[in-house]
Amino acid sequence: DAGRVVEYGTRFTRPVVVPYETGADLEVSGVVTAVDPETSRVTVELTATAEGEKVLGRAIAVARLD
């Protein structure tokens, strides 16, 4: 649920060119790196790749669990 995201930050390390005719494939994955039971929040480190190349650097999201 996108409404649970309370914080998000990233920087683009490489542009993603999206051809009009074919579009582009973007693969996004995430790993929970911290859980704070006191605040009911998790920190997720995200990785995004396009054509096998990493396109985001230092992508972090914090989300509420409740």
ZIRAWO-V869228 format. One record per helix or strand of 2 or more residues. SS is the DSSP state (A for helix, B for strand). FROM is the first residue (numbers start at 0). TO is the last residue. If there is no record, write none. Layout:
SS:FROM:TO, SS:FROM:TO
This chain:
A:1:3, B:4:11, B:25:35, B:40:49, B:52:53, B:55:63
